[in-house]
Amino acid sequence: MSEVSMEINGRMVARDVAPRTHLGDFLREEVRLTGTNLSCEHGVCGACTVLLDGQPVRSCITFAVACDGRQVTTIEGYDDDPIMSRVRAAFHQHHALQCGFCTPGMVATARDIVLRLPEADEARVRIELSGNICRCTGYQGITAAVMSVLSDLRAQPDAQVDALRSLMAEGKTALLPAAQASAAAFTGFKAEQPAAAPVQPQPAATAAAPAGAAGKGSSIQGGFDVPFPAAQVWAFMADLPAVASCLPGAVIEEQDGDSVKGKIAIKFGPMAAAFNGTAQLERNEQQMSAMLRGSGQDSLSQSRAKGDIGYRVLAVSEQASRVEVDLLYALQGPLAQFSRSGLVQDFVRRMIADFGRNVTLRLQNPAGAGQALPQAELKPFRMFMGVLWERIKRLFGA
């Protein structure tokens, strides 16, 4: 880990980060500035564009440690910027956004065009915008918005905008003096981690979730019911080989107490991956809760995964139990582009449901522990119809 300190939107932020942590992940996960969107994560689409010392950069391929001692401005930090106020109004007037996903990066690029190229014509604006991909507007409104700001400033110059252009011409950071003054007066800022999920035990009561163990990434909650007493279900869930036998695609190759090495294979339609890695189980016997922390790498795509699976067994009745599951995971590499997909989250919930059914099957037939259970596979049409049906029921209050 390396300590980095940078000024973000006029506030000093200091954190310990891994050397390969990208600025986009640092902004979203550490500082909780989620206005910066991550999409391709290969520096191609431009959705993650932020300003670094006044210059637009791709935060998905910029290392956080490379920003030590520098100034970062995100979509949340343009409130007092005279150019961005014009750009925002022009985007609204010319209908330059639809879904809005590309907009944070698009307006950062638009601001740079207005600041750097005051005499740009439409052809030049289109060339400058070509590094930002939009899937829905057709770019006509975006181009018109940028051209309108340039035209207005040529017709009626703005002293603040001219001051920013002069700073850029001198090779200095193009920030307002007021923003720089507020940054110097600010004593520090520390983002708070969100409250622990309900299924995770409290740090004071158990070693299953030690202080500071809250992870970063995408979170999915789920659960399943089991027609067996809570004590029996807990005894089963605390047995790593038994749990692995119920998790579709999971295989334990080595075990040393509560530490295991193995792999888990995932099939998502035509896409398949097999992550090899390690996991550690932390248990709280009194609360019948546990945390399984693991990490691994896919040998084919070289994607890396890290996740915490928290679960707790609750007694519903003398002969029935509820297992609540909280999954927190993060992906890096080519497969990361799927990690925030709603379909992926639906798929993981489907896997949790399949896991619950497999637990019930194992408890009903302990003698069949050596038999393989089916691999969970996404059926897109069936999942789409299921989601559609649930929304129809909610619409009519069912």
C-alpha positions in Angstrom: 0.0 0.0 0.0 1.1 3.6 -0.7 -0.1 6.8 0.9 -1.5 9.3 -1.6 -2.7 12.8 -0.9 -4.4 15.0 -3.4 -6.8 17.9 -3.7 -10.2 16.7 -4.9 -12.8 19.4 -5.7 -11.0 21.9 -3.3 -10.6 19.4 -0.4 -7.5 17.6 0.6 -7.9 13.8 0.7 -5.3 11.3 2.0 -5.6 7.5 1.7 -3.5 4.3 1.6 -4.1 2.6 -1.7 -2.6 -0.3 -3.7 -0.1 0.9 -6.3 -2.3 -0.3 -9.2 -5.5 1.3 -8.0 -6.9 3.5 -10.7 -8.1 7.0 -10.1 -11.7 6.2 -11.1 -12.0 3.4 -8.6 -10.3 5.6 -5.9 -12.8 8.4 -6.5 -15.8 6.1 -6.5 -14.9 3.6 -3.8 -12.6 5.5 -1.4 -13.9 9.1 -1.7 -17.5 8.1 -2.6 -17.7 10.5 -5.5 -19.9 8.4 -7.7 -20.6 11.0 -10.4 -17.6 9.7 -12.3 -18.9 6.8 -14.3 -16.8 3.7 -15.3 -17.7 1.9 -18.5 -15.1 0.4 -20.8 -12.3 0.7 -18.2 -9.8 0.7 -21.1 -9.5 4.5 -21.7 -11.7 4.3 -24.9 -15.2 5.6 -24.2 -14.4 8.8 -22.2 -17.2 8.3 -19.6 -14.7 8.5 -16.7 -13.0 11.7 -17.8 -12.1 14.1 -15.0 -9.7 17.0 -14.7 -6.2 16.5 -13.4 -4.5 19.9 -12.8 -7.1 21.4 -15.1 -6.4 18.9 -17.9 -8.9 16.1 -18.9 -7.7 12.6 -18.2 -9.2 9.1 -18.3 -9.6 8.2 -14.7 -10.0 4.5 -15.5 -6.4 4.2 -16.7 -4.8 6.8 -14.5 -3.2 5.4 -11.4 -4.2 7.1 -8.1 -0.6 7.1 -6.9 0.4 9.2 -10.0 -2.0 11.9 -8.7 -0.2 12.4 -5.4 0.1 16.1 -4.6 -2.1 17.1 -7.6 -5.5 18.6 -8.1 -8.5 16.5 -9.3 -11.8 18.0 -10.3 -14.8 15.7 -10.9 -18.4 16.4 -12.0 -19.2 17.2 -8.3 -16.7 20.0 -8.2 -17.8 22.4 -10.9 -20.3 24.5 -8.9 -18.4 27.8 -9.1 -16.8 27.2 -12.5 -18.0 29.9 -15.0 -17.5 27.7 -18.1 -19.3 24.7 -16.6 -22.3 26.8 -15.7 -22.6 27.7 -19.3 -22.0 24.2 -20.5 -24.6 22.7 -18.2 -27.2 25.3 -19.4 -26.3 24.6 -23.0 -26.6 20.8 -22.6 -30.1 21.4 -21.2 -31.2 23.8 -23.8 -30.0 21.7 -26.8 -31.1 18.3 -25.4 -27.5 17.1 -25.3 -28.1 14.2 -23.0 -30.5 11.3 -22.7 -29.5 8.5 -20.4 -26.8 10.7 -18.9 -24.2 8.0 -18.4 -21.6 9.6 -20.6 -22.5 13.2 -19.5 -19.9 13.6 -16.7 -17.1 12.9 -19.0 -18.7 14.7 -22.0 -19.1 18.0 -20.1 -15.5 17.7 -18.9 -14.4 17.4 -22.5 -16.8 20.2 -23.6 -15.3 22.5 -20.9 -11.8 21.8 -22.2 -12.8 22.6 -25.7 -14.4 25.9 -24.7 -11.3 26.8 -22.6 -8.6 25.7 -25.0 -10.2 26.3 -28.5 -12.1 29.6 -28.3 -12.2 29.9 -32.2 -13.1 26.2 -32.9 -15.6 25.6 -35.7 -18.1 22.7 -35.8 -15.7 20.4 -37.6 -13.0 20.9 -34.9 -15.5 20.4 -32.1 -16.6 17.1 -33.6 -13.0 16.0 -33.8 -12.4 17.0 -30.2 -15.6 15.2 -29.0 -14.7 12.0 -30.9 -12.9 10.6 -27.9 -16.1 10.5 -25.9 -18.6 7.8 -26.9 -22.4 8.4 -26.5 -24.8 5.6 -27.3 -28.1 7.5 -27.5 -28.0 11.2 -28.5 -26.4 11.0 -31.9 -24.0 13.8 -30.9 -26.0 16.5 -32.7 -27.3 18.1 -29.5 -23.9 17.8 -27.8 -22.1 19.5 -30.8 -24.8 22.3 -30.8 -24.4 22.9 -27.1 -20.6 23.3 -27.3 -20.9 25.6 -30.4 -23.5 27.7 -28.6 -21.2 28.3 -25.6 -18.3 29.2 -27.9 -20.5 31.5 -29.9 -21.9 33.3 -26.8 -18.4 33.9 -25.5 -17.2 35.3 -28.8 -20.2 37.6 -28.9 -19.9 38.7 -25.3 -16.6 37.8 -23.6 -16.6 36.8 -19.9 -13.8 38.2 -17.7 -13.7 35.0 -15.5 -13.5 32.7 -18.6 -10.8 35.0 -20.1 -8.8 34.7 -16.8 -9.0 30.9 -17.0 -7.8 31.0 -20.6 -4.9 33.2 -19.6 -3.9 30.7 -16.9 -3.9 27.9 -19.3 -1.9 29.9 -21.8 0.7 30.4 -19.1 0.8 26.6 -18.4 -1.0 27.0 -15.0 -3.9 25.1 -13.6 -7.1 26.6 -14.9 -9.0 26.8 -11.6 -10.8 29.8 -10.2 -8.9 31.8 -7.5 -11.9 31.3 -5.2 -11.7 27.6 -5.5 -7.9 27.6 -4.8 -8.5 29.8 -1.7 -11.1 27.5 -0.3 -8.9 24.5 -0.9 -6.0 26.2 1.1 -8.4 27.0 4.0 -9.8 23.5 4.2 -8.2 21.4 7.0 -9.0 17.9 5.7 -11.6 15.5 4.7 -12.2 11.8 5.3 -14.9 9.8 3.6 -16.8 7.5 5.9 -17.4 3.9 5.1 -21.1 2.9 4.8 -22.7 1.0 7.7 -22.2 -2.7 7.8 -24.8 -4.8 6.0 -27.4 -6.4 8.3 -26.2 -9.9 7.7 -22.7 -9.1 8.9 -22.0 -9.5 12.7 -21.1 -6.4 14.7 -17.3 -6.0 15.1 -17.5 -5.8 18.9 -19.3 -9.1 19.2 -17.4 -11.4 16.8 -14.2 -11.9 14.9 -16.2 -12.6 11.7 -16.2 -8.9 10.8 -13.2 -7.2 12.4 -13.0 -3.4 12.6 -12.2 -1.9 9.2 -13.2 -5.0 7.3 -15.8 -3.3 5.2 -14.9 -4.0 1.6 -15.3 -2.0 -1.6 -17.2 -3.1 -4.7 -20.6 -4.1 -5.8 -23.0 -5.4 -3.1 -25.8 -7.9 -3.5 -28.1 -9.1 -0.8 -30.2 -12.3 -0.9 -31.3 -15.3 1.1 -33.1 -18.6 1.1 -35.3 -20.7 3.4 -34.3 -24.2 4.6 -36.9 -26.6 6.1 -34.4 -27.7 8.9 -33.6 -26.4 12.4 -31.2 -23.5 12.6 -28.6 -25.4 14.6 -28.5 -28.2 12.0 -28.3 -25.7 9.1 -25.5 -23.8 10.9 -23.5 -27.0 11.5 -23.8 -27.7 7.8 -22.9 -24.1 6.7 -19.8 -24.1 8.9 -18.5 -27.1 7.0 -16.4 -25.7 4.1 -16.4 -28.8 1.9 -20.2 -29.2 2.4 -20.8 -25.5 1.5 -18.5 -25.9 -1.6 -20.5 -28.9 -2.7 -23.6 -26.8 -2.8 -22.1 -23.7 -4.6 -22.5 -24.2 -8.3 -19.1 -24.5 -10.0 -17.0 -24.5 -6.7 -14.3 -27.1 -6.0 -12.0 -27.2 -3.0 -8.5 -28.5 -3.8 -6.7 -28.0 -0.5 -7.9 -27.2 3.0 -6.0 -26.2 6.1 -8.5 -25.5 8.9 -10.7 -22.6 7.8 -8.4 -21.8 4.9 -9.0 -23.3 1.5 -7.6 -23.3 -2.0 -9.7 -24.1 -5.0 -11.6 -22.8 -8.0 -15.0 -21.7 -9.0 -16.4 -21.9 -12.5 -19.0 -19.4 -13.7 -21.1 -19.7 -16.8 -23.0 -16.6 -17.9 -24.7 -17.4 -21.2 -21.9 -17.8 -23.8 -19.3 -16.4 -21.4 -17.4 -18.7 -19.0 -14.7 -18.1 -16.5 -12.8 -20.3 -13.9 -11.3 -18.4 -11.0 -8.4 -20.1 -9.1 -7.7 -18.6 -5.6 -7.9 -18.9 -1.9 -10.5 -18.2 0.8 -10.7 -17.8 4.6 -13.7 -18.5 6.7 -14.3 -16.5 9.9 -17.1 -17.8 12.2 -19.1 -16.6 15.1 -20.7 -19.7 16.8 -22.9 -17.8 19.1 -24.6 -15.7 16.4 -24.4 -18.5 13.8 -22.8 -16.1 11.4 -19.7 -16.2 9.2 -17.7 -14.3 6.7 -15.9 -16.1 3.8 -13.2 -13.8 2.3 -11.7 -14.9 -1.0 -9.8 -13.8 -4.1 -8.8 -15.4 -7.3 -7.8 -15.0 -11.0 -9.3 -16.3 -14.2 -6.6 -18.1 -16.1 -8.1 -17.3 -19.5 -9.0 -13.5 -19.3 -6.5 -12.8 -16.4 -9.4 -11.0 -14.7 -9.1 -10.8 -10.9 -11.9 -11.1 -8.4 -12.1 -10.3 -4.7 -15.2 -10.8 -2.6 -16.6 -11.2 0.9 -19.6 -13.5 1.5 -21.3 -12.9 4.8 -24.1 -15.2 5.9 -26.2 -15.7 9.0 -28.6 -18.5 10.0 -31.8 -17.3 11.6 -34.4 -19.6 13.2 -37.8 -19.1 11.7 -39.4 -21.9 13.7 -38.3 -25.1 15.4 -38.1 -26.9 12.1 -37.3 -24.1 9.6 -34.5 -21.6 9.1 -33.6 -18.5 7.0 -30.1 -18.0 5.7 -29.4 -14.3 4.9 -26.5 -13.7 2.4 -24.6 -10.5 1.7 -22.1 -10.6 -1.1 -19.6 -7.8 -1.7 -17.4 -8.3 -4.7 -15.0 -6.4 -7.0 -13.7 -7.4 -10.5 -10.6 -6.1 -12.3 -9.6 -6.8 -15.9 -11.7 -7.6 -19.0 -14.6 -9.1 -17.0 -14.9 -5.9 -15.0 -17.2 -4.4 -17.7 -19.9 -6.9 -16.6 -19.5 -6.4 -12.9 -22.0 -3.5 -12.6 -24.6 -5.1 -14.9 -28.1 -5.6 -13.6 -28.2 -8.9 -15.4 -25.1 -10.0 -13.5 -26.7 -9.1 -10.2 -29.9 -11.0 -11.2 -27.6 -13.9 -12.2 -25.9 -13.9 -8.8 -29.2 -13.8 -7.0 -30.2 -16.8 -9.1 -27.0 -18.6 -8.0 -27.9 -17.8 -4.3 -31.3 -19.3 -4.9 -29.7 -22.4 -6.5 -27.3 -22.6 -3.6 -30.2 -22.6 -1.2 -31.9 -25.4 -3.0 -28.7 -27.4 -3.0 -28.3 -26.9 0.7 -31.8 -28.3 1.2 -31.0 -31.3 -1.0 -27.8 -32.1 0.9 -29.5 -31.9 4.2 -32.3 -34.1 3.0 -29.9 -36.6 1.6 -26.6 -36.6 3.5 -25.6 -39.9 1.9 -25.4 -38.2 -1.5 -22.7 -35.8 -0.5 -20.4 -37.2 -3.1 -22.8 -36.7 -6.0 -22.3 -33.6 -8.2 -25.0 -30.9 -8.2 -26.0 -29.0 -11.4 -24.1 -25.9 -12.6 -26.1 -22.7 -12.5 -26.5 -21.2 -15.9 -28.2 -18.0 -17.0 -31.2 -18.3 -19.2 -31.7 -14.8 -20.5 -35.2 -15.1 -21.8 -36.5 -16.8 -18.7 -34.8 -14.2 -16.5 -36.2 -11.3 -18.6 -39.7 -12.7 -18.4 -39.3 -13.2 -14.6 -38.1 -9.6 -14.1 -41.0 -8.3 -16.3 -43.5 -10.4 -14.4 -42.2 -9.0 -11.0 -42.5 -5.5 -12.3 -46.1 -6.1 -13.5 -47.0 -7.4 -10.1 -45.5 -4.4 -8.4 -47.3 -2.1 -10.8 -50.7 -3.5 -9.7 -49.8 -3.6 -6.1 -49.4 -7.4 -5.9 
